[in-house]
Amino acid sequence: MTHPYTRLRGGVLVAVAVGALMAPAAAGATPLPSSAATVAAAAEPPSPTPSGDGVVTLTPAVRQQVDDAVRRIMKQANVPGVSVGIWTPDKGQYVKSFGVRDKSTGQAMDPGLFMRIGSETKTFTVTALLQLVDQGRVGLDDTIGKYVDGVPNGDRITLRQLAGMRSGLFNYSADEDFFKAFTSDPRRPFTPQELLGYSFKHPVLFPPGQQFSYCNTNLILLGLVVEKMTGQHLNDYIHEHVLNPAGLSDTLFPTGSEFPTPHSQGYTDQTATGKVEDSADWNPSWGWAAGAMISTLDDLRIWARTVATGVLPDGDRMISPATQRQRLTTPPTPIPGAGYGLGIFDVQGWIGHNGSLPGYESLTIYLPSAQATLVVVLNTDINYKNNEPSTLFGDAITTIISPAHVFDLPAEPTAR
């Protein structure tokens, strides 16, 4: 049984999975063949031939295939509710919700609901950092020891290595004491310093830059860098300099357990007993710069293109072209077909991030060749056959709409 917080979840690729706010098991593990495609594909009828940009036209027949695939994954993985958005400039769009937002009342899922987005928060934190790079206030090759004291190997680990998940630091969310503290009272607040304490009591895993290992500790440190260099709380800086310029009026960085309405309830087995509980009122401060944020399907649609291109909806730049190129430089990972840059991944051409924290998962990706966007948000993080449900949805949907660019990530190597 895998420790709940040693899975790659909520936001990125680790040893053999893309994942979430939770941590990677062992860096450098050999990827296993993916069962996600087997689970998701289940004899899909043939789709129309995609055009040169790699995406099919969203005809009524294609829409029906997407409907059928989403319902099949929901049934297989026991997902209470999910919303899916597909947007293209010239092949149509698809926005639809399935299932329920609240199992106790039977209220329907809806595309306008607020949802916790877990490790998609990383894309906002790294964007804030890259703005400071553009301003000359920090350098990607500065060491973290220049900004934060007491970091193991702090005189060697660079901000670039932190953002690219190559620091070698231990992931605090994989620590047993953290797990006990969190599950004993999931409504309690955590400070960034407490989170770093769970990490720093462990030896480093490898020398900086030597391997790829998904690690939430990295983002806590980058959040502290942003705070130190701006004199603002991270949530305030991100609201003022990232969310407002992008027009993301329904995205927020909570400081506690606040959750705007209407929102979906969230269902998780990340509990002390392993029983499924509703996590909607749990405090996400334990994720902070790595995973605390909240958004909506439509705001994530806007963000998908913004983070993948560095360009704001009004045409201005969020990030300079040179810095954006560095963000999108995605060295290979142990996962075939997947690279991870600075707080962002590229899986078979789809650029973006996923998120997972107790009760919620999300996937926000952009395919530049077609200027196509896919967003999936759902109200459970309970795995199915070692696959995150968000990955199953991403695999099944992209198999239909972009068969040459399938969001296919391997299953995790061990049972839960």
VEXDREN-2710 file (C-alpha; in Angstrom, 1 decimal):
% VEXDREN-2710
k/r/px/py/pz
1/MET/0.0/0.0/0.0
2/THR/1.4/3.3/-1.0
3/HIS/1.5/6.1/1.6
4/PRO/-1.2/8.5/0.5
5/TYR/1.3/11.4/0.3
6/THR/4.0/9.5/-1.6
7/ARG/2.0/9.5/-4.8
8/LEU/2.7/11.9/-7.5
9/ARG/-0.5/13.8/-7.4
10/GLY/-2.2/17.1/-7.9
11/GLY/0.2/18.5/-10.2
12/VAL/3.0/16.9/-12.0
13/LEU/5.2/14.2/-13.2
14/VAL/7.3/12.2/-10.8
15/ALA/9.1/9.0/-11.1
16/VAL/6.4/7.4/-13.2
17/ALA/3.4/9.6/-13.1
18/VAL/2.1/13.1/-13.5
19/GLY/0.4/14.2/-10.5
20/ALA/-0.5/16.1/-7.7
21/LEU/0.2/17.9/-4.6
22/MET/1.4/14.7/-3.1
23/ALA/5.0/13.6/-3.4
24/PRO/6.9/11.3/-5.7
25/ALA/7.8/7.9/-4.5
26/ALA/11.4/7.2/-5.7
27/ALA/13.0/9.4/-8.2
28/GLY/14.5/7.7/-11.2
29/ALA/12.2/4.6/-11.1
30/THR/11.7/2.9/-14.5
31/PRO/8.3/3.9/-16.0
32/LEU/5.8/1.1/-16.3
33/PRO/3.5/0.6/-19.3
34/SER/0.4/2.7/-18.9
35/SER/-2.9/1.1/-18.0
36/ALA/-4.6/4.4/-18.3
37/ALA/-5.0/4.1/-22.1
38/THR/-6.4/0.6/-21.7
39/VAL/-8.9/1.8/-19.0
40/ALA/-9.9/4.9/-21.0
41/ALA/-9.9/3.7/-24.6
42/ALA/-12.3/0.7/-24.4
43/ALA/-13.0/0.4/-28.1
44/GLU/-13.7/4.0/-29.1
45/PRO/-15.4/4.4/-32.4
46/PRO/-13.1/6.0/-35.0
47/SER/-13.0/9.8/-34.9
48/PRO/-12.8/12.0/-38.0
49/THR/-9.2/12.5/-39.3
50/PRO/-7.6/15.4/-37.5
51/SER/-6.4/18.4/-39.5
52/GLY/-2.8/19.4/-39.8
53/ASP/-2.9/21.1/-36.4
54/GLY/-3.7/17.8/-34.8
55/VAL/-7.3/18.4/-33.5
56/VAL/-10.6/17.1/-35.0
57/THR/-13.7/19.2/-35.6
58/LEU/-16.1/18.9/-32.7
59/THR/-19.0/17.5/-34.8
60/PRO/-22.1/16.0/-33.1
61/ALA/-20.6/12.6/-33.5
62/VAL/-17.3/13.6/-31.8
63/ARG/-19.3/15.3/-29.0
64/GLN/-21.2/12.1/-28.5
65/GLN/-17.9/10.2/-28.3
66/VAL/-16.7/12.6/-25.6
67/ASP/-19.9/12.2/-23.7
68/ASP/-19.7/8.4/-23.8
69/ALA/-16.0/8.4/-22.8
70/VAL/-16.6/10.8/-19.8
71/ARG/-19.5/8.7/-18.6
72/ARG/-17.5/5.5/-19.0
73/ILE/-14.6/6.9/-16.9
74/MET/-17.1/8.2/-14.3
75/LYS/-18.6/4.8/-13.9
76/GLN/-15.3/2.9/-13.8
77/ALA/-13.6/5.3/-11.4
78/ASN/-16.7/6.1/-9.3
79/VAL/-16.4/9.8/-9.9
80/PRO/-19.4/11.7/-8.4
81/GLY/-19.1/14.8/-10.7
82/VAL/-17.0/16.2/-13.4
83/SER/-17.0/19.3/-15.7
84/VAL/-15.2/19.3/-19.1
85/GLY/-14.3/22.1/-21.4
86/ILE/-12.8/21.9/-24.9
87/TRP/-12.1/25.1/-26.8
88/THR/-10.7/25.6/-30.3
89/PRO/-10.6/28.7/-32.5
90/ASP/-12.1/27.1/-35.5
91/LYS/-13.3/23.6/-34.7
92/GLY/-16.0/24.4/-32.1
93/GLN/-16.2/24.2/-28.3
94/TYR/-17.6/21.8/-25.8
95/VAL/-18.6/22.6/-22.2
96/LYS/-20.5/20.1/-20.2
97/SER/-21.0/18.8/-16.7
98/PHE/-21.8/15.3/-15.5
99/GLY/-23.0/13.8/-12.3
100/VAL/-23.4/15.6/-8.9
101/ARG/-21.7/18.2/-6.9
102/ASP/-23.1/16.9/-3.6
103/LYS/-23.8/13.3/-3.0
104/SER/-26.0/14.0/0.0
105/THR/-28.4/16.3/-1.9
106/GLY/-28.0/15.1/-5.4
107/GLN/-27.4/18.6/-6.7
108/ALA/-26.1/18.5/-10.2
109/MET/-22.5/19.4/-11.2
110/ASP/-22.2/22.7/-13.0
111/PRO/-19.5/24.3/-15.2
112/GLY/-19.7/27.5/-13.1
113/LEU/-18.7/26.0/-9.8
114/PHE/-15.6/27.0/-7.8
115/MET/-13.2/24.1/-7.4
116/ARG/-10.0/23.5/-5.6
117/ILE/-7.2/23.1/-8.1
118/GLY/-4.3/21.7/-6.1
119/SER/-0.9/21.7/-7.8
120/GLU/-2.1/23.9/-10.7
121/THR/-1.2/26.5/-8.0
122/LYS/2.4/25.9/-9.0
123/THR/1.9/27.5/-12.4
124/PHE/0.8/30.7/-10.6
125/THR/3.7/30.7/-8.1
126/VAL/6.3/30.1/-10.8
127/THR/4.7/32.8/-13.0
128/ALA/5.2/35.3/-10.1
129/LEU/8.8/34.2/-9.8
130/LEU/9.4/34.6/-13.5
131/GLN/8.0/38.1/-13.4
132/LEU/10.7/38.9/-10.8
133/VAL/13.2/37.4/-13.2
134/ASP/12.1/39.7/-16.0
135/GLN/12.4/42.7/-13.6
136/GLY/16.0/41.7/-12.7
137/ARG/15.1/41.2/-9.1
138/VAL/16.0/37.6/-8.9
139/GLY/18.0/35.2/-11.2
140/LEU/17.0/31.7/-12.1
141/ASP/20.6/30.6/-11.4
142/ASP/20.7/32.2/-8.0
143/THR/20.9/29.7/-5.2
144/ILE/18.1/29.5/-2.7
145/GLY/20.5/30.1/0.1
146/LYS/20.7/33.7/-1.1
147/TYR/17.1/34.2/0.0
148/VAL/16.2/31.5/2.6
149/ASP/18.4/30.3/5.4
150/GLY/18.7/26.7/6.6
151/VAL/18.0/24.9/3.3
152/PRO/19.9/21.6/2.9
153/ASN/22.3/22.2/0.0
154/GLY/21.0/25.7/-0.1
155/ASP/24.3/27.0/-1.4
156/ARG/24.1/24.7/-4.4
157/ILE/20.4/24.5/-5.3
158/THR/19.2/27.1/-7.8
159/LEU/15.8/28.6/-8.2
160/ARG/15.8/27.0/-11.7
161/GLN/16.3/23.6/-10.1
162/LEU/13.5/24.2/-7.6
163/ALA/11.0/25.3/-10.3
164/GLY/12.1/22.3/-12.5
165/MET/11.8/19.7/-9.8
166/ARG/15.5/18.9/-9.8
167/SER/16.5/20.1/-6.3
168/GLY/17.0/16.8/-4.5
169/LEU/15.1/18.0/-1.5
170/PHE/12.8/15.7/0.4
171/ASN/9.1/16.3/-0.2
172/TYR/7.4/17.4/3.0
173/SER/4.1/15.9/2.1
174/ALA/5.7/12.4/2.0
175/ASP/6.8/12.8/5.7
176/GLU/4.9/10.5/8.1
177/ASP/4.7/13.1/10.8
178/PHE/3.2/15.5/8.4
179/PHE/0.6/12.9/7.3
180/LYS/-0.3/12.3/10.9
181/ALA/-0.6/16.0/11.7
182/PHE/-2.8/16.6/8.6
183/THR/-5.1/13.7/8.9
184/SER/-5.6/14.1/12.7
185/ASP/-7.0/17.6/12.0
186/PRO/-7.4/18.5/8.3
187/ARG/-8.9/21.8/9.3
188/ARG/-5.8/23.1/11.0
189/PRO/-3.5/25.7/9.5
190/PHE/0.1/25.1/8.6
191/THR/2.8/27.8/8.1
192/PRO/5.4/27.6/5.3
193/GLN/8.1/27.2/8.0
194/GLU/6.3/24.2/9.5
195/LEU/6.1/22.6/6.1
196/LEU/9.8/23.1/5.5
197/GLY/10.5/21.6/8.9
198/TYR/9.0/18.3/7.8
199/SER/11.3/18.3/4.7
200/PHE/14.5/19.5/6.2
201/LYS/14.8/16.8/8.9
202/HIS/15.4/14.3/6.0
203/PRO/18.6/14.0/4.1
204/VAL/18.7/15.2/0.5
205/LEU/17.8/12.6/-2.1
206/PHE/20.5/13.4/-4.6
207/PRO/22.8/16.3/-5.6
208/PRO/21.1/19.3/-7.2
209/GLY/20.3/18.9/-10.9
210/GLN/21.1/15.2/-11.0
211/GLN/17.5/13.8/-11.3
212/PHE/13.9/14.8/-11.7
213/SER/11.8/14.3/-8.5
214/TYR/8.5/16.1/-8.0
215/CYS/8.6/17.9/-4.7
216/ASN/6.2/20.3/-3.1
217/THR/9.0/21.6/-0.8
218/ASN/10.5/23.4/-3.9
219/LEU/7.4/25.6/-4.3
220/ILE/7.2/26.5/-0.7
221/LEU/10.7/27.9/-1.0
222/LEU/9.9/29.8/-4.2
223/GLY/6.8/31.3/-2.6
224/LEU/9.1/32.6/0.2
225/VAL/11.4/34.1/-2.4
226/VAL/8.5/36.0/-4.0
227/GLU/7.4/37.3/-0.6
228/LYS/10.9/38.4/0.4
229/MET/11.6/40.2/-2.9
230/THR/8.2/41.9/-3.1
231/GLY/7.4/42.6/0.5
232/GLN/3.9/41.2/-0.1
233/HIS/2.2/38.1/1.0
234/LEU/2.2/35.6/-1.8
235/ASN/-1.5/35.5/-2.2
236/ASP/-1.7/39.3/-2.4
237/TYR/1.1/39.5/-5.0
238/ILE/-0.5/36.8/-7.1
239/HIS/-3.9/38.5/-7.0
240/GLU/-2.4/41.9/-8.0
241/HIS/0.2/40.9/-10.5
242/VAL/-1.0/37.6/-12.0
243/LEU/-4.8/37.1/-11.6
244/ASN/-5.9/40.7/-12.2
245/PRO/-3.9/41.2/-15.4
246/ALA/-5.1/37.9/-16.8
247/GLY/-8.8/38.8/-15.9
248/LEU/-9.2/35.8/-13.6
249/SER/-11.9/37.2/-11.4
250/ASP/-13.1/33.8/-10.2
251/THR/-9.6/32.5/-9.2
252/LEU/-8.3/33.1/-5.7
253/PHE/-5.5/32.1/-3.3
254/PRO/-7.2/31.5/0.0
255/THR/-5.4/32.1/3.3
256/GLY/-7.5/29.6/5.2
257/SER/-10.4/27.2/4.5
258/GLU/-12.6/29.8/2.7
259/PHE/-14.4/28.5/-0.3
260/PRO/-16.7/30.7/-2.4
261/THR/-20.1/29.6/-3.4
262/PRO/-21.3/27.9/-5.4
263/HIS/-18.7/25.1/-5.1
264/SER/-18.7/21.4/-5.3
265/GLN/-18.2/19.1/-2.3
266/GLY/-15.0/17.0/-2.5
267/TYR/-14.7/13.3/-1.8
268/THR/-11.4/11.7/-0.6
269/ASP/-10.0/8.7/1.1
270/GLN/-6.9/10.7/2.3
271/THR/-8.0/10.3/5.9
272/ALA/-6.7/8.8/9.1
273/THR/-9.1/5.8/8.7
274/GLY/-9.1/5.5/5.0
275/LYS/-12.8/6.0/4.9
276/VAL/-14.2/8.5/2.3
277/GLU/-15.0/11.9/3.7
278/ASP/-16.2/15.3/2.4
279/SER/-13.2/17.6/2.3
280/ALA/-14.8/20.9/1.1
281/ASP/-14.1/22.7/4.4
282/TRP/-10.6/21.4/4.9
283/ASN/-7.8/23.9/5.2
284/PRO/-5.5/23.9/2.1
285/SER/-2.8/26.0/3.8
286/TRP/-0.7/22.8/3.9
287/GLY/-0.3/23.2/0.1
288/TRP/0.3/27.0/0.1
289/ALA/2.4/28.0/-2.9
290/ALA/2.3/24.4/-4.1
291/GLY/-1.4/23.8/-4.1
292/ALA/-3.9/26.0/-2.2
293/MET/-5.7/27.8/-5.0
294/ILE/-9.3/27.8/-6.2
295/SER/-10.7/28.5/-9.7
296/THR/-13.4/27.8/-12.2
297/LEU/-13.6/26.0/-15.5
298/ASP/-13.8/29.2/-17.5
299/ASP/-11.0/30.9/-15.6
300/LEU/-8.8/27.9/-16.2
301/ARG/-9.6/28.1/-19.9
302/ILE/-8.1/31.6/-19.9
303/TRP/-5.1/30.6/-17.8
304/ALA/-4.3/27.6/-20.0
305/ARG/-3.3/29.7/-23.0
306/THR/-1.8/32.5/-20.8
307/VAL/0.6/30.2/-19.0
308/ALA/1.5/28.2/-22.1
309/THR/2.3/31.3/-24.2
310/GLY/3.2/34.0/-21.7
311/VAL/0.6/36.3/-23.4
312/LEU/-2.3/37.9/-21.6
313/PRO/-5.8/37.9/-23.1
314/ASP/-5.4/41.5/-24.2
315/GLY/-2.2/40.7/-26.1
316/ASP/0.2/42.1/-23.6
317/ARG/3.0/39.9/-22.1
318/MET/2.7/38.2/-18.8
319/ILE/6.2/37.0/-19.2
320/SER/8.9/38.1/-21.6
321/PRO/9.5/35.8/-24.7
322/ALA/13.0/35.0/-23.5
323/THR/11.8/34.0/-20.0
324/GLN/8.9/32.1/-21.4
325/ARG/11.3/30.1/-23.6
326/GLN/13.1/29.1/-20.4
327/ARG/9.9/28.1/-18.7
328/LEU/9.0/25.9/-21.7
329/THR/12.4/24.2/-21.9
330/THR/11.4/20.8/-20.7
331/PRO/14.2/18.4/-20.1
332/PRO/13.1/14.8/-20.3
333/THR/11.8/13.0/-17.3
334/PRO/11.6/9.2/-16.6
335/ILE/8.1/9.3/-18.2
336/PRO/8.2/8.6/-21.9
337/GLY/6.7/11.5/-24.0
338/ALA/6.7/13.9/-21.0
339/GLY/9.0/16.7/-20.1
340/TYR/8.9/19.1/-17.2
341/GLY/10.0/22.8/-17.5
342/LEU/9.7/25.5/-14.9
343/GLY/6.5/24.6/-13.1
344/ILE/4.9/23.3/-16.2
345/PHE/4.8/20.0/-18.2
346/ASP/4.6/19.0/-21.8
347/VAL/2.9/15.7/-22.4
348/GLN/2.8/14.7/-26.1
349/GLY/2.5/18.3/-27.1
350/TRP/-0.1/19.3/-24.5
351/ILE/1.4/22.0/-22.2
352/GLY/0.0/22.8/-18.7
353/HIS/-0.4/21.2/-15.4
354/ASN/-2.7/19.0/-13.3
355/GLY/-3.8/19.3/-9.7
356/SER/-4.9/17.0/-7.0
357/LEU/-5.5/17.5/-3.3
358/PRO/-8.0/15.7/-1.0
359/GLY/-11.4/15.7/-2.7
360/TYR/-10.5/17.5/-5.9
361/GLU/-8.6/17.0/-9.1
362/SER/-8.1/19.2/-12.2
363/LEU/-6.3/19.2/-15.5
364/THR/-5.6/22.4/-17.6
365/ILE/-3.7/21.9/-20.8
366/TYR/-3.1/23.8/-24.1
367/LEU/-2.0/22.4/-27.5
368/PRO/-0.2/25.2/-29.3
369/SER/-0.3/23.6/-32.8
370/ALA/-4.1/23.9/-32.7
371/GLN/-4.5/26.7/-30.1
372/ALA/-6.8/24.1/-28.4
373/THR/-7.5/24.1/-24.7
374/LEU/-8.8/21.2/-22.5
375/VAL/-9.9/21.7/-18.9
376/VAL/-11.2/19.0/-16.6
377/VAL/-12.3/19.5/-13.0
378/LEU/-13.8/16.9/-10.7
379/ASN/-14.8/16.3/-7.1
380/THR/-12.7/13.3/-6.1
381/ASP/-9.1/12.3/-5.9
382/ILE/-9.6/8.6/-5.2
383/ASN/-7.5/6.6/-7.6
384/TYR/-8.8/3.8/-9.9
385/LYS/-6.3/1.0/-10.5
386/ASN/-3.4/3.3/-9.5
387/ASN/-4.5/6.0/-12.0
388/GLU/-5.6/9.4/-11.1
389/PRO/-9.1/10.0/-12.5
390/SER/-8.1/13.3/-14.0
391/THR/-5.4/11.4/-16.1
392/LEU/-8.0/8.9/-17.2
393/PHE/-10.3/11.7/-18.4
394/GLY/-7.4/13.5/-20.1
395/ASP/-6.3/10.3/-21.9
396/ALA/-9.8/9.3/-23.0
397/ILE/-10.7/12.8/-24.3
398/THR/-7.5/13.5/-26.1
399/THR/-7.6/10.0/-27.7
400/ILE/-10.8/11.3/-29.4
401/ILE/-10.0/15.0/-30.1
402/SER/-6.2/14.8/-30.8
403/PRO/-5.2/11.2/-31.5
404/ALA/-1.7/12.3/-32.5
405/HIS/-1.3/14.0/-29.1
406/VAL/-2.7/11.8/-26.5
407/PHE/-2.3/12.8/-22.8
408/ASP/-1.1/9.4/-21.8
409/LEU/0.7/9.0/-18.5
410/PRO/1.7/5.7/-17.0
411/ALA/-0.1/4.2/-14.0
412/GLU/1.6/4.3/-10.7
413/PRO/3.8/1.3/-10.0
414/THR/2.3/0.1/-6.8
415/ALA/-1.2/-0.4/-5.4
416/ARG/-2.7/2.0/-2.9
END
